[in-house]
Amino acid sequence: MINVFSNQYFYPLIFMPLSSKLYPFVDGFSETIIQRSKELIKKATEIYLIGYNAKDDIIKDILLEAPAPTPLHIVKNGSAEQTMEEVLHLAPSLLVRGNASNFGFRDFAERYK
């Protein structure tokens, strides 16, 4: 995969959000990343989305595998509450409102107990 992206990404591999399901673009992406994510989220006791708007198809597919009820926490620089509403709407019978932090990851990490 590194060659596909001209060595722009390093471990952990970070993909730009995909607004449409372009999974076949990278050989094995669905099997390696999406399917494994779905397996992991089935075991989640809480979900934290940090600095992420969650407006792509990938997160929608993954969140639909979460066990009910799973608390959702959003950490962003501003608009955490808006993102919380949007993400809760993606899987309303599975996710429940957790904490929304509008002051970014550094503040979150310093206050987390």
Secondary structure by P-SEA (a helix, b strand, c coil): cccccccccccccccccccccccccccccccccaaaaaaaaaacccccccccccccaaaaaaaaaccccbbbbbbcccaaaaaaaaaaaaccccccccccccccaaaaaaacc
